[in-house]
């Protein structure tokens, strides 16, 4: 039965991808990816998992879906943890700002980033933030070529000295980062479906969270509430309220599932 469901999922994903490609002139890559994740999340998950090789390194680039990890069975927060645990990279780069990491704000960025970061930390894997944005001149939840340039530069600066690197970014950044890495000496490598499934496999492990996640998320929520008290811009107020709400849902999950004392 599982094989039939898997085949159907991939068939639907392939059909969606075909339709999205056929409508390419009308849809940008981010919208095509969005539709693919809605129609076939397992297929989209695998399609946004790339491996690039070059300069004596293997760089794994995985696109994530932010708050939708809370509700997706095919691509949950447990799948994010499993990739870190199964791949065992010697460096994890996440969509969080370096300056926030310097302040030990592990919960900066989308909710899957602290889950991955603290999973890696518990395994002794170094973690670094690569995101970049400033509030001035930008709107909540938006991106730009300038931001993608900074994400690329921040990644490139941290790659030397490592053999196997995992980079986690929102799925809309995957194509942009891959395109920028290729002129820097990296090429997209063959990465078959079974290899990806093995890395996503939870192997029946406990559905618990990494150590210190609750504390990190609570710290973020408290700071966000203080910021909300001072905020007057309606767009940024709405963004802060949404960020607090999704992290509260994550806290509820942590409360139910618990944290592991170690990995």
Backbone as CSV, one residue per row, in Angstrom:
resi,resn,N_x,N_y,N_z,CA_x,CA_y,CA_z,C_x,C_y,C_z
1,UNK,0.835,-1.212,0.000,0.000,0.000,0.000,0.859,1.247,0.000
2,UNK,1.943,1.254,0.781,2.815,2.417,0.836,3.446,2.715,-0.515
3,UNK,3.822,1.634,-1.224,4.455,1.833,-2.528,3.483,2.462,-3.496
4,UNK,2.188,2.033,-3.416,1.187,2.625,-4.303,0.998,4.100,-4.009
5,UNK,0.919,4.422,-2.722,0.759,5.831,-2.345,1.957,6.645,-2.796
6,UNK,3.152,6.088,-2.603,4.362,6.796,-3.018,4.390,7.031,-4.509
7,UNK,4.007,6.003,-5.288,3.994,6.138,-6.741,2.970,7.176,-7.174
8,UNK,1.795,7.157,-6.518,0.755,8.138,-6.851,1.233,9.546,-6.528
9,UNK,1.901,9.700,-5.381,2.408,11.013,-4.983,3.380,11.542,-6.015
10,UNK,4.288,10.692,-6.448,5.273,11.136,-7.436,4.631,11.395,-8.787
11,UNK,3.590,10.590,-9.132,2.894,10.819,-10.389,2.198,12.167,-10.370
12,UNK,1.523,12.478,-9.243,0.857,13.777,-9.116,1.868,14.910,-9.146
13,UNK,2.996,14.695,-8.465,4.035,15.720,-8.462,4.587,15.958,-9.854
14,UNK,4.813,14.847,-10.587,5.328,14.974,-11.947,4.349,15.702,-12.852
15,UNK,3.058,15.397,-12.690,2.034,16.065,-13.490,1.979,17.549,-13.162
16,UNK,2.043,17.857,-11.861,2.029,19.262,-11.440,3.227,20.003,-11.991
17,UNK,4.406,19.349,-11.923,5.617,19.969,-12.442,5.506,20.193,-13.937
18,UNK,4.921,19.222,-14.649,4.739,19.358,-16.094,3.836,20.536,-16.426
19,UNK,2.725,20.641,-15.679,1.802,21.747,-15.909,2.450,23.087,-15.568
20,UNK,3.200,23.094,-14.466,3.863,24.333,-14.069,4.900,24.753,-15.095
21,UNK,5.613,23.759,-15.653,6.613,24.069,-16.682,5.947,24.586,-17.936
22,UNK,4.827,23.960,-18.308,4.102,24.387,-19.508,3.592,25.810,-19.367
23,UNK,3.265,26.194,-18.130,2.766,27.546,-17.867,3.896,28.484,-17.450
24,UNK,5.118,28.063,-17.692,6.282,28.822,-17.248,6.244,30.303,-17.540
25,UNK,5.882,30.705,-18.757,5.851,32.138,-19.056,4.897,32.923,-18.162
26,UNK,3.900,32.228,-17.589,2.920,32.911,-16.761,3.233,32.833,-15.279
27,UNK,4.122,31.907,-14.889,4.411,31.689,-13.478,5.897,31.856,-13.201
28,UNK,6.231,32.565,-12.118,7.633,32.623,-11.742,7.999,31.357,-10.976
29,UNK,9.298,31.157,-10.746,9.756,29.904,-10.131,9.203,29.729,-8.723
30,UNK,9.056,30.829,-7.974,8.530,30.725,-6.613,7.084,30.259,-6.618
31,UNK,6.286,30.766,-7.539,4.886,30.356,-7.621,4.774,28.904,-8.074
32,UNK,5.634,28.497,-9.014,5.623,27.095,-9.439,5.935,26.179,-8.259
33,UNK,6.934,26.575,-7.467,7.293,25.774,-6.290,6.148,25.743,-5.280
34,UNK,5.512,26.880,-5.081,4.384,26.962,-4.149,3.280,25.988,-4.557
35,UNK,2.935,25.981,-5.834,1.890,25.086,-6.326,2.306,23.627,-6.176
36,UNK,3.576,23.359,-6.408,4.075,21.994,-6.295,3.991,21.498,-4.854
37,UNK,4.348,22.348,-3.896,4.261,21.949,-2.494,2.808,21.732,-2.068
38,UNK,1.886,22.494,-2.616,0.481,22.317,-2.268,-0.096,21.043,-2.882
39,UNK,0.308,20.729,-4.127,-0.249,19.572,-4.823,0.389,18.261,-4.386
40,UNK,1.705,18.287,-4.154,2.420,17.054,-3.831,3.627,17.382,-2.964
41,UNK,3.419,17.548,-1.657,4.513,17.998,-0.790,5.716,17.060,-0.755
42,UNK,5.496,15.740,-0.831,6.630,14.811,-0.807,7.485,14.960,-2.052
43,UNK,6.832,15.067,-3.185,7.554,15.258,-4.445,8.283,16.594,-4.447
44,UNK,7.600,17.641,-3.984,8.218,18.968,-3.934,9.397,18.996,-2.979
45,UNK,9.237,18.348,-1.827,10.316,18.249,-0.840,11.573,17.672,-1.478
46,UNK,11.413,16.548,-2.180,12.558,15.901,-2.818,13.113,16.740,-3.963
47,UNK,12.240,17.433,-4.682,12.670,18.249,-5.818,13.471,19.471,-5.389
48,UNK,13.290,19.882,-4.136,14.007,21.046,-3.616,15.149,20.625,-2.684
49,UNK,15.665,19.435,-2.913,16.812,18.909,-2.177,17.894,18.610,-3.203
50,UNK,18.918,19.432,-3.242,19.971,19.334,-4.241,21.305,18.984,-3.590
51,UNK,22.178,18.387,-4.391,23.558,18.182,-3.958,24.474,18.768,-5.021
52,UNK,25.353,19.641,-4.584,26.346,20.228,-5.466,27.726,19.789,-4.993
53,UNK,28.596,19.492,-5.930,29.950,19.091,-5.568,30.958,19.995,-6.275
54,UNK,32.102,20.146,-5.631,33.160,20.974,-6.187,34.083,21.439,-5.086
55,UNK,35.299,21.794,-5.455,36.283,22.275,-4.479,36.502,21.272,-3.349
56,UNK,36.376,19.967,-3.690,36.578,18.926,-2.699,35.475,18.823,-1.671
57,UNK,34.300,19.345,-1.997,33.199,19.387,-1.039,31.911,18.848,-1.634
58,UNK,31.017,18.425,-0.754,29.636,18.119,-1.126,28.758,19.104,-0.365
59,UNK,27.984,19.883,-1.084,27.101,20.883,-0.480,25.656,20.460,-0.742
60,UNK,24.943,20.180,0.333,23.540,19.778,0.244,22.676,21.010,0.496
61,UNK,21.769,21.262,-0.418,20.926,22.454,-0.360,19.473,22.008,-0.254
62,UNK,18.849,22.288,0.891,17.484,21.823,1.145,16.539,23.007,1.334
63,UNK,15.477,23.022,0.527,14.451,24.049,0.643,13.414,23.674,1.683
64,UNK,13.035,24.624,2.508,12.097,24.373,3.597,10.799,25.162,3.390
65,UNK,9.788,24.872,4.235,8.461,25.471,4.020,7.948,26.241,5.244
66,UNK,8.862,26.615,6.120,8.553,27.484,7.254,7.372,26.962,8.085
67,UNK,6.368,27.764,8.330,5.293,27.371,9.254,4.512,26.158,8.769
68,UNK,4.564,25.878,7.466,3.834,24.721,6.947,4.418,23.393,7.424
69,UNK,5.633,23.412,7.973,6.179,22.190,8.566,5.318,21.708,9.744
70,UNK,4.582,22.614,10.342,3.740,22.252,11.492,2.551,21.384,11.100
71,UNK,2.129,21.481,9.848,0.904,20.786,9.420,1.134,19.767,8.309
72,UNK,2.321,19.689,7.765,2.591,18.775,6.655,3.092,17.427,7.168
73,UNK,2.364,16.355,6.868,2.806,15.012,7.254,3.989,14.569,6.394
74,UNK,4.007,14.997,5.139,5.067,14.575,4.228,6.367,15.340,4.451
75,UNK,6.273,16.493,5.104,7.469,17.315,5.295,7.343,18.056,6.631
76,UNK,7.524,17.320,7.688,7.349,17.860,9.033,8.677,18.326,9.625
77,UNK,8.603,18.884,10.807,9.828,19.259,11.514,10.684,18.035,11.824
78,UNK,10.031,16.886,12.013,10.782,15.655,12.256,11.636,15.294,11.044
79,UNK,11.155,15.582,9.833,11.958,15.318,8.628,13.202,16.213,8.598
80,UNK,13.043,17.452,9.052,14.200,18.358,9.116,15.238,17.803,10.086
81,UNK,14.799,17.373,11.253,15.715,16.780,12.225,16.405,15.553,11.643
82,UNK,15.635,14.731,10.940,16.191,13.488,10.402,17.289,13.741,9.387
83,UNK,17.113,14.761,8.548,18.165,15.065,7.560,19.468,15.416,8.270
84,UNK,19.385,16.227,9.323,20.591,16.593,10.072,21.203,15.352,10.721
85,UNK,20.371,14.533,11.338,20.858,13.345,12.039,21.426,12.300,11.092
86,UNK,20.763,12.088,9.945,21.192,11.046,9.017,22.352,11.475,8.127
87,UNK,22.356,12.726,7.720,23.439,13.215,6.860,24.729,13.441,7.652
88,UNK,24.571,13.941,8.868,25.726,14.255,9.725,26.747,15.142,8.988
89,UNK,26.334,16.322,8.578,27.279,17.235,7.916,28.325,17.718,8.911
90,UNK,29.427,18.245,8.400,30.401,18.835,9.328,30.202,20.341,9.460
91,UNK,29.131,20.851,8.820,28.719,22.243,8.997,27.263,22.370,8.570
92,UNK,26.478,23.075,9.378,25.090,23.390,9.033,24.960,24.898,8.894
93,UNK,24.410,25.337,7.767,24.140,26.753,7.528,22.631,26.934,7.447
94,UNK,22.112,27.920,8.169,20.664,28.084,8.255,20.239,29.514,7.938
95,UNK,18.958,29.641,7.598,18.378,30.944,7.262,18.073,31.721,8.544
96,UNK,19.134,32.117,9.196,19.075,32.974,10.377,20.174,34.010,10.215
97,UNK,20.031,35.139,10.862,21.012,36.209,10.676,22.244,35.992,11.565
98,UNK,23.427,36.152,11.005,24.660,35.941,11.785,24.718,36.794,13.047
99,UNK,24.236,38.023,12.960,24.304,38.907,14.119,23.392,38.427,15.255
100,UNK,22.308,37.740,14.904,21.427,37.174,15.931,22.054,35.927,16.553
101,UNK,22.728,35.138,15.737,23.445,33.983,16.272,24.530,34.431,17.245
102,UNK,25.151,35.561,16.933,26.207,36.069,17.824,25.647,36.409,19.200
103,UNK,24.355,36.720,19.257,23.687,37.010,20.533,23.019,35.758,21.114
104,UNK,23.322,34.592,20.501,22.741,33.310,20.916,21.219,33.308,20.814
105,UNK,20.718,34.025,19.820,19.293,33.990,19.516,19.073,32.840,18.532
106,UNK,18.987,31.617,19.050,18.883,30.427,18.215,17.570,30.361,17.452
107,UNK,16.563,31.083,17.898,15.244,31.001,17.274,15.010,32.063,16.208
108,UNK,16.059,32.783,15.820,15.911,33.737,14.724,15.636,32.966,13.437
109,UNK,14.833,33.575,12.563,14.507,32.909,11.311,13.261,32.051,11.441
110,UNK,12.880,31.368,10.375,11.697,30.501,10.400,11.831,29.382,11.438
111,UNK,10.706,28.788,11.833,10.694,27.864,12.968,11.550,26.616,12.773
112,UNK,11.744,26.183,11.523,12.548,24.978,11.319,14.033,25.217,11.568
113,UNK,14.455,26.485,11.540,15.875,26.783,11.709,16.368,26.490,13.128
114,UNK,15.659,26.912,14.197,16.124,26.510,15.528,16.036,25.010,15.772
115,UNK,15.033,24.348,15.177,14.939,22.898,15.314,16.190,22.238,14.735
116,UNK,16.572,22.660,13.525,17.761,22.099,12.883,19.034,22.507,13.611
117,UNK,19.121,23.779,13.992,20.333,24.293,14.629,20.623,23.593,15.950
118,UNK,19.593,23.419,16.769,19.806,22.799,18.075,19.970,21.284,17.965
119,UNK,19.408,20.688,16.921,19.690,19.283,16.635,21.167,19.116,16.300
120,UNK,21.667,19.995,15.441,23.083,19.936,15.064,23.985,20.196,16.263
121,UNK,23.646,21.201,17.060,24.484,21.531,18.215,24.591,20.352,19.172
122,UNK,23.469,19.635,19.373,23.479,18.481,20.272,24.357,17.355,19.724
123,UNK,24.551,17.334,18.402,25.392,16.325,17.772,26.839,16.783,17.622
124,UNK,27.133,17.998,18.084,28.485,18.527,17.970,28.819,19.076,16.600
125,UNK,27.789,19.384,15.814,27.980,19.929,14.468,27.941,21.454,14.531
126,UNK,28.958,22.145,14.022,28.918,23.609,14.052,27.799,24.162,13.182
127,UNK,27.235,25.288,13.616,26.113,25.915,12.926,26.424,27.396,12.721
128,UNK,26.006,27.931,11.583,26.183,29.364,11.322,24.962,29.895,10.591
129,UNK,24.641,31.158,10.834,23.540,31.821,10.141,24.037,32.485,8.870
130,UNK,23.199,32.493,7.831,23.604,33.073,6.541,22.595,34.086,6.008
131,UNK,21.516,34.344,6.743,20.484,35.232,6.216,20.927,36.688,6.313
132,UNK,20.211,37.540,5.613,20.492,38.981,5.625,19.220,39.716,5.261
133,UNK,18.867,40.679,6.072,17.820,41.629,5.715,17.807,42.757,6.732
134,UNK,17.349,43.899,6.269,17.166,45.045,7.144,15.743,45.540,6.999
135,UNK,15.202,46.003,8.087,13.821,46.457,8.065,13.636,47.671,7.159
136,UNK,14.593,48.599,7.189,14.473,49.821,6.396,14.390,49.468,4.910
137,UNK,13.346,49.941,4.263,13.203,49.719,2.832,12.660,48.353,2.445
138,UNK,12.203,47.572,3.405,11.687,46.246,3.076,10.343,46.026,3.763
139,UNK,9.636,45.014,3.304,8.369,44.641,3.903,8.492,43.240,4.491
140,UNK,7.718,42.936,5.515,7.796,41.604,6.123,7.512,40.499,5.109
141,UNK,8.301,39.425,5.175,8.046,38.261,4.341,8.439,38.402,2.889
142,UNK,9.194,39.435,2.552,9.607,39.634,1.164,11.091,39.343,1.002
143,UNK,11.480,39.095,-0.241,12.882,38.856,-0.531,13.300,39.751,-1.690
144,UNK,14.562,39.630,-2.082,15.082,40.468,-3.156,16.381,39.859,-3.662
145,UNK,16.816,40.231,-4.864,18.115,39.758,-5.350,19.255,40.145,-4.415
146,UNK,19.145,41.305,-3.773,20.187,41.732,-2.835,20.281,40.761,-1.665
147,UNK,19.153,40.341,-1.154,19.155,39.381,-0.047,19.772,38.056,-0.486
148,UNK,19.392,37.579,-1.669,19.959,36.324,-2.166,21.463,36.436,-2.389
149,UNK,21.919,37.610,-2.822,23.359,37.822,-2.968,24.075,37.698,-1.625
150,UNK,23.486,38.254,-0.592,24.099,38.182,0.737,24.066,36.757,1.289
151,UNK,22.958,36.053,1.068,22.884,34.657,1.507,23.985,33.841,0.830
152,UNK,24.182,34.078,-0.447,25.249,33.386,-1.178,26.626,33.737,-0.624
153,UNK,26.903,35.027,-0.451,28.209,35.439,0.045,28.469,34.910,1.450
154,UNK,27.455,34.953,2.305,27.611,34.428,3.658,27.886,32.924,3.641
155,UNK,27.232,32.221,2.712,27.476,30.778,2.576,28.887,30.512,2.071
156,UNK,29.266,31.232,1.024,30.566,31.013,0.394,31.715,31.254,1.366
157,UNK,31.567,32.252,2.222,32.615,32.564,3.198,32.803,31.451,4.225
158,UNK,31.755,30.676,4.470,31.815,29.660,5.529,32.116,28.258,5.011
159,UNK,32.114,28.072,3.692,32.332,26.740,3.127,33.761,26.211,3.264
160,UNK,34.802,27.028,3.115,36.169,26.487,3.176,36.448,25.746,4.480
161,UNK,37.184,24.636,4.334,37.566,23.858,5.503,36.568,22.782,5.877
162,UNK,35.507,22.635,5.085,34.488,21.625,5.371,34.305,20.714,4.163
163,UNK,33.990,19.454,4.438,33.837,18.468,3.366,32.376,18.208,3.006
164,UNK,31.500,18.283,3.995,30.083,17.987,3.772,29.247,19.033,4.497
165,UNK,28.557,19.858,3.739,27.827,20.992,4.298,26.347,20.879,3.938
166,UNK,25.495,21.150,4.919,24.052,21.209,4.685,23.597,22.650,4.835
167,UNK,22.900,23.157,3.810,22.368,24.515,3.835,20.846,24.436,3.817
168,UNK,20.216,25.043,4.821,18.757,25.091,4.904,18.278,26.510,4.622
169,UNK,17.447,26.657,3.600,16.844,27.949,3.267,15.414,27.702,2.810
170,UNK,14.582,28.719,2.884,13.236,28.608,2.334,13.294,28.209,0.870
171,UNK,12.307,27.446,0.425,12.375,26.865,-0.923,12.541,27.904,-2.027
172,UNK,12.072,29.125,-1.812,12.200,30.145,-2.852,13.649,30.572,-3.079
173,UNK,14.533,30.262,-2.122,15.941,30.636,-2.255,16.795,29.535,-2.894
174,UNK,16.249,28.339,-3.064,17.058,27.214,-3.529,17.629,27.459,-4.921
175,UNK,16.777,27.820,-5.869,17.254,28.040,-7.239,18.246,29.200,-7.287
176,UNK,17.964,30.263,-6.544,18.849,31.425,-6.540,20.234,31.065,-6.003
177,UNK,20.271,30.307,-4.903,21.546,29.946,-4.303,22.299,28.946,-5.167
178,UNK,21.588,27.999,-5.738,22.221,27.023,-6.626,22.856,27.711,-7.829
179,UNK,22.148,28.655,-8.421,22.674,29.379,-9.582,23.920,30.182,-9.231
180,UNK,23.975,30.729,-8.039,25.130,31.521,-7.629,26.328,30.637,-7.252
181,UNK,26.063,29.445,-6.747,27.148,28.557,-6.359,27.874,27.967,-7.563
182,UNK,27.168,27.772,-8.660,27.777,27.090,-9.798,28.957,27.854,-10.416
183,UNK,28.884,29.161,-10.614,30.068,29.875,-11.112,31.227,29.903,-10.109
184,UNK,30.930,29.563,-8.838,31.968,29.549,-7.800,32.671,28.194,-7.716
185,UNK,32.408,27.317,-8.688,33.125,26.048,-8.747,32.336,24.833,-8.333
186,UNK,31.016,24.970,-8.166,30.181,23.854,-7.757,29.251,23.447,-8.903
187,UNK,28.993,22.153,-9.010,28.108,21.647,-10.050,27.034,20.774,-9.407
188,UNK,25.826,20.844,-9.945,24.741,20.012,-9.433,25.071,18.557,-9.722
189,UNK,25.054,17.737,-8.679,25.434,16.338,-8.762,24.196,15.457,-8.820
190,UNK,24.373,14.223,-9.301,23.273,13.269,-9.314,22.905,12.913,-7.875
191,UNK,21.629,12.993,-7.578,21.152,12.794,-6.213,19.816,12.079,-6.340
192,UNK,19.835,10.755,-6.269,18.628,10.021,-6.625,17.595,10.010,-5.505
193,UNK,16.420,9.598,-5.886,15.248,9.630,-5.008,15.458,8.798,-3.740
194,UNK,16.068,7.609,-3.889,16.241,6.750,-2.723,17.216,7.352,-1.717
195,UNK,18.274,7.993,-2.197,19.215,8.661,-1.287,18.497,9.728,-0.469
196,UNK,17.655,10.478,-1.127,16.917,11.528,-0.432,15.968,10.932,0.600
197,UNK,15.270,9.880,0.222,14.320,9.259,1.150,15.040,8.683,2.368
198,UNK,16.235,8.144,2.135,17.009,7.624,3.272,17.374,8.741,4.244
199,UNK,17.685,9.915,3.706,18.046,11.037,4.569,16.832,11.607,5.296
200,UNK,15.671,11.554,4.665,14.453,12.038,5.309,13.863,11.028,6.287
201,UNK,14.324,9.787,6.219,13.733,8.722,7.024,13.857,8.997,8.514
202,UNK,12.740,8.863,9.229,12.758,9.023,10.687,13.173,7.726,11.375
203,UNK,13.194,6.618,10.648,13.637,5.305,11.151,12.903,4.904,12.434
204,UNK,11.675,5.394,12.549,10.882,5.018,13.716,11.361,5.633,15.017
205,UNK,12.225,6.644,14.906,12.755,7.278,16.107,11.694,8.088,16.834
206,UNK,11.956,8.507,18.043,10.975,9.264,18.835,10.707,10.638,18.234
207,UNK,9.446,11.029,18.249,9.049,12.326,17.699,9.223,13.414,18.746
208,UNK,10.426,13.538,19.246,10.723,14.553,20.251,11.635,15.612,19.659
209,UNK,11.847,16.684,20.411,12.608,17.815,19.911,13.997,17.880,20.554
210,UNK,14.900,18.644,19.936,16.262,18.716,20.471,16.333,19.482,21.789
211,UNK,17.365,19.245,22.568,17.530,19.945,23.850,17.565,21.454,23.680
212,UNK,16.966,22.156,24.632,16.986,23.630,24.734,16.106,24.350,23.715
213,UNK,15.330,23.608,22.907,14.480,24.280,21.915,13.406,25.130,22.590
214,UNK,12.756,24.595,23.591,11.699,25.342,24.281,12.229,26.661,24.831
215,UNK,13.379,26.623,25.466,13.965,27.836,26.024,14.268,28.858,24.942
216,UNK,14.814,28.403,23.808,15.161,29.310,22.715,13.919,29.964,22.119
217,UNK,12.859,29.182,21.939,11.628,29.719,21.353,10.944,30.671,22.328
218,UNK,10.921,30.334,23.603,10.333,31.230,24.599,11.074,32.563,24.634
219,UNK,12.380,32.516,24.551,13.188,33.731,24.539,12.806,34.622,23.359
220,UNK,12.618,33.995,22.184,12.224,34.744,20.991,10.843,35.379,21.194
221,UNK,9.900,34.599,21.708,8.528,35.091,21.887,8.492,36.275,22.847
222,UNK,9.238,36.186,23.931,9.271,37.290,24.897,9.812,38.564,24.260
223,UNK,10.878,38.428,23.468,11.459,39.596,22.795,10.489,40.159,21.757
224,UNK,9.803,39.263,21.032,8.854,39.702,20.011,7.668,40.438,20.638
225,UNK,7.239,40.003,21.796,6.128,40.689,22.476,6.545,42.076,22.950
226,UNK,7.765,42.199,23.403,8.252,43.533,23.798,8.333,44.448,22.577
227,UNK,8.785,43.898,21.477,8.866,44.684,20.242,7.480,45.082,19.764
228,UNK,6.518,44.171,19.898,5.153,44.452,19.473,4.543,45.601,20.270
229,UNK,4.882,45.691,21.527,4.359,46.770,22.370,4.791,48.148,21.869
230,UNK,5.940,48.190,21.194,6.480,49.455,20.716,6.187,49.718,19.234
231,UNK,5.702,48.695,18.535,5.534,48.789,17.083,4.279,49.572,16.706
232,UNK,4.401,50.432,15.689,3.264,51.219,15.210,2.903,50.902,13.754
233,UNK,3.869,50.392,12.988,3.601,50.079,11.584,2.684,48.852,11.499
234,UNK,1.542,48.964,10.802,0.578,47.845,10.769,1.134,46.579,10.120
235,UNK,1.963,46.721,9.084,2.530,45.547,8.423,3.461,44.786,9.358
236,UNK,4.299,45.522,10.076,5.240,44.870,10.975,4.537,44.349,12.230
237,UNK,3.484,45.020,12.655,2.694,44.491,13.770,2.066,43.146,13.384
238,UNK,1.516,43.099,12.183,0.900,41.865,11.707,1.927,40.741,11.614
239,UNK,3.128,41.078,11.127,4.185,40.071,11.004,4.619,39.561,12.371
240,UNK,4.765,40.464,13.330,5.152,40.064,14.680,4.084,39.175,15.316
241,UNK,2.834,39.548,15.146,1.739,38.746,15.704,1.730,37.343,15.100
242,UNK,1.977,37.269,13.779,2.009,35.962,13.119,3.190,35.132,13.610
243,UNK,4.342,35.772,13.780,5.527,35.060,14.272,5.310,34.523,15.684
244,UNK,4.690,35.322,16.521,4.405,34.881,17.894,3.437,33.704,17.873
245,UNK,2.403,33.800,17.039,1.382,32.747,16.981,1.964,31.416,16.527
246,UNK,2.812,31.436,15.492,3.362,30.176,14.981,4.354,29.576,15.968
247,UNK,5.065,30.422,16.685,5.990,29.902,17.708,5.245,29.381,18.929
248,UNK,4.085,29.946,19.192,3.277,29.399,20.276,2.791,27.997,19.924
249,UNK,2.458,27.793,18.657,2.073,26.455,18.208,3.238,25.484,18.353
250,UNK,4.433,25.975,18.028,5.616,25.130,18.195,5.840,24.803,19.665
251,UNK,5.655,25.783,20.538,5.797,25.529,21.973,4.790,24.488,22.455
252,UNK,3.581,24.544,21.921,2.568,23.551,22.282,3.015,22.151,21.863
253,UNK,3.618,22.054,20.676,4.119,20.757,20.206,5.262,20.257,21.082
254,UNK,6.149,21.168,21.448,7.269,20.781,22.311,6.751,20.281,23.654
255,UNK,5.723,20.957,24.165,5.150,20.568,25.459,4.568,19.154,25.391
256,UNK,3.928,18.827,24.268,3.329,17.515,24.116,4.374,16.423,23.862
257,UNK,5.333,16.729,22.992,6.299,15.698,22.576,7.499,15.604,23.506
258,UNK,7.884,16.739,24.091,9.045,16.763,24.965,10.342,16.963,24.202
259,UNK,11.399,17.201,24.953,12.737,17.351,24.406,13.591,16.161,24.825
260,UNK,14.487,15.762,23.948,15.440,14.724,24.325,16.545,15.321,25.178
261,UNK,17.007,14.572,26.120,18.101,15.057,26.962,19.402,15.098,26.190
262,UNK,19.518,14.256,25.166,20.703,14.230,24.293,20.324,13.543,23.007
263,UNK,21.202,13.617,22.001,20.944,12.960,20.715,21.976,11.868,20.498
